[in-house]
Amino acid sequence: MTPLVSGVDGRRGAAEPDPRPVPSRRTEPPDTVPVLVPDTPDVGADVTVTPVAPAPFLGRRRVLLLNATYEPLTALPLRRAIVLLVCGKADVVHGDSSGLVLHSATGAVEVPSVIRLRVFVRVPYRARVPLTRAALMHRDRFRCAYCSGKAETIDHVVPRSRGGTHTWENCVACCARCNHKKADKLLAELGWPLRTMPTAPRGRHWRLLAGLVDADPQWLPYLGEAAA
């Protein structure tokens, strides 16, 4: 008598095929990357980018937004910039230097680097620019205030330990060598001069520079000499 074995047919050791369907994997074409666009009546849900662009690249991407008068306002996420373009609220001033294009089922949009609002918007002006590392480095043009070398850090002219304040007038860009050598000493004790007297920058574009680490070269004409 042949014993009954579950999962085995008449041939010894031969397993029956699994009746459950095997899920198939969906593969994307090698030359496109899917991008999710916020839900709006004018923007398609399925959008692809050509040529290949890694997803993290698109997520970190920023676009310079100009007022109708070409005054810099802020740096927008790429998604928000695309929505403004598709809704007809802004126009492309400079496209992406790599030539990326967003394609949807109904059209295509060039990936922008700089866009401009079609209608002028009035923005409240706040005179005092926040002190950040990025803005201070732009103010001092990435040069050490003591030796004119490449700046790598920030130094307090009057050290905090000796009553110095964390303000535009007391902070300068500094190289690591000078920062280490100066330590908590005063400039008079070292006999060091300052190349320029530190002051607080003025202008609306400085508020943008305060939060900007890396600027697209196409942004520089709109950010003034400070960003160059």
C-alpha positions in Angstrom: 0.0 0.0 0.0 1.3 3.4 -0.9 1.2 5.8 2.1 -0.6 9.1 1.7 1.7 12.1 2.1 0.3 15.6 2.1 1.8 17.9 -0.6 3.4 15.0 -2.6 2.0 13.4 -5.7 2.4 9.8 -6.9 6.0 10.3 -7.7 8.2 9.9 -4.6 9.5 13.3 -3.3 7.8 15.4 -6.0 6.0 18.4 -4.3 2.8 19.7 -5.6 2.9 23.3 -7.0 1.7 26.0 -4.7 -1.9 26.9 -5.8 -1.5 30.5 -4.4 -0.8 33.1 -7.0 2.7 34.6 -6.9 2.5 38.4 -6.7 4.3 40.2 -9.5 6.6 43.1 -8.9 6.0 46.3 -10.8 9.1 47.7 -12.4 9.6 51.3 -13.4 11.4 52.2 -16.6 15.1 52.8 -15.9 14.9 56.3 -17.3 12.1 57.7 -15.1 11.6 58.4 -11.4 8.0 58.8 -10.0 7.3 62.0 -8.1 4.3 62.7 -5.9 2.7 66.0 -6.6 0.3 67.6 -4.0 -3.4 67.2 -4.8 -4.7 70.1 -6.9 -7.3 70.3 -9.7 -4.6 71.4 -12.1 -1.8 68.9 -11.3 -1.8 65.3 -12.3 -1.2 62.6 -9.7 1.3 60.6 -11.7 4.3 62.6 -12.7 7.7 61.4 -13.9 11.1 63.0 -14.2 13.4 62.6 -17.2 16.3 62.1 -17.1 17.0 60.0 -14.0 17.0 62.1 -10.8 17.4 60.4 -7.3 14.4 61.0 -5.0 16.4 62.7 -2.3 17.6 65.2 -4.8 14.1 66.2 -5.6 13.1 66.4 -1.9 15.9 68.7 -1.0 15.5 70.9 -4.1 14.8 74.6 -3.5 13.6 77.2 -6.0 14.2 81.0 -5.7 10.9 82.9 -5.7 11.0 86.5 -7.0 8.3 89.1 -6.6 6.8 90.6 -9.7 9.5 93.3 -9.4 12.3 90.7 -9.4 12.9 91.2 -5.7 13.9 87.9 -4.0 11.3 86.7 -1.5 12.2 83.2 -0.4 13.5 79.8 -1.4 10.6 77.4 -2.0 10.5 73.6 -2.0 10.3 72.3 -5.6 6.8 70.9 -5.1 5.4 74.3 -4.1 7.1 76.0 -7.0 5.6 73.5 -9.5 2.1 74.2 -8.1 2.6 77.9 -8.6 3.7 77.4 -12.2 0.9 75.0 -13.1 -1.8 77.2 -11.4 -0.6 80.2 -13.5 0.6 82.2 -10.5 4.3 82.3 -11.5 6.6 82.1 -14.5 9.9 80.4 -15.0 12.8 82.9 -15.1 15.6 80.4 -15.2 15.2 76.6 -15.7 17.3 73.9 -14.1 20.8 73.9 -15.5 20.7 70.1 -15.9 17.5 70.3 -18.1 15.2 68.3 -15.9 11.5 68.2 -17.1 8.4 67.1 -15.1 6.0 65.1 -17.3 2.3 64.4 -16.6 -0.5 62.8 -18.5 -1.5 66.1 -19.9 1.7 68.1 -20.3 5.2 68.9 -19.2 6.8 71.5 -16.9 10.5 72.5 -16.9 12.1 72.1 -13.5 12.8 75.7 -12.4 15.7 77.3 -10.6 14.2 80.8 -10.4 10.5 81.7 -10.7 8.7 85.1 -10.6 5.2 85.9 -9.3 2.9 87.4 -11.9 1.2 89.7 -9.3 3.2 91.9 -6.9 2.8 90.9 -3.2 3.6 93.3 -0.4 5.8 91.7 2.3 6.2 93.2 5.8 9.8 94.5 6.1 11.7 93.6 9.2 14.9 95.6 9.5 16.9 93.4 11.8 18.4 90.4 9.9 18.8 87.2 12.1 22.3 86.3 12.9 23.1 82.9 11.4 26.3 81.2 10.3 25.3 81.2 6.7 24.5 85.0 6.6 27.7 85.9 8.5 29.8 83.8 6.1 28.2 85.6 3.2 28.8 89.0 4.8 32.5 88.3 5.3 32.7 86.6 1.9 34.0 83.4 3.6 37.3 85.0 4.5 38.9 85.2 8.0 38.6 88.6 9.5 42.2 88.4 10.9 44.4 86.8 8.2 42.1 86.8 5.1 42.4 83.1 4.8 39.5 80.7 4.1 36.9 81.0 7.0 35.8 77.8 8.6 34.2 79.0 11.8 32.8 82.0 13.7 34.7 84.0 16.3 33.5 86.6 18.8 35.8 89.6 18.6 35.3 90.2 22.4 35.1 86.7 23.8 31.8 85.6 25.5 33.8 84.8 28.6 34.9 88.4 28.8 31.5 90.0 28.3 31.2 89.8 24.5 27.8 89.6 23.0 26.5 87.3 20.2 25.6 90.1 17.8 26.5 91.1 14.2 28.9 93.8 15.6 30.9 91.3 17.7 31.0 88.2 15.4 33.3 87.6 12.4 34.2 84.8 10.1 37.4 83.1 11.2 39.8 80.3 10.1 40.5 77.5 12.5 44.1 78.5 13.0 43.3 82.1 14.1 40.4 80.9 16.2 42.6 78.5 18.1 45.4 81.1 18.5 43.1 83.9 19.7 41.2 81.7 22.2 39.7 84.1 24.9 42.2 87.0 24.3 41.3 90.5 23.2 42.7 91.9 19.9 44.6 94.5 21.8 46.4 91.8 23.8 47.5 90.1 20.5 48.1 93.2 18.5 45.7 92.0 15.7 43.8 94.4 13.5 40.4 93.8 12.0 40.2 93.9 8.2 36.8 95.6 8.4 34.6 96.7 11.2 31.7 94.1 11.6 28.2 95.6 11.1 24.7 94.3 10.7 23.8 93.8 7.0 20.9 95.7 5.5 18.4 94.7 2.8 15.6 92.2 2.4 17.7 89.7 0.5 19.8 89.3 3.6 16.9 87.6 5.3 17.0 85.0 2.6 20.7 84.6 2.9 20.4 84.0 6.6 18.8 80.6 6.0 20.6 79.8 2.8 23.6 77.4 2.8 24.2 76.7 -0.9 22.9 79.0 -3.6 22.4 78.0 -7.2 24.7 80.2 -9.3 21.6 81.4 -11.2 20.4 83.0 -8.0 23.4 85.2 -7.5 22.3 88.2 -9.7 19.1 88.5 -7.6 20.8 88.2 -4.2 23.3 91.0 -4.6 27.0 91.1 -4.3 26.8 89.6 -0.8 26.1 86.1 -2.2 28.8 86.2 -4.9 
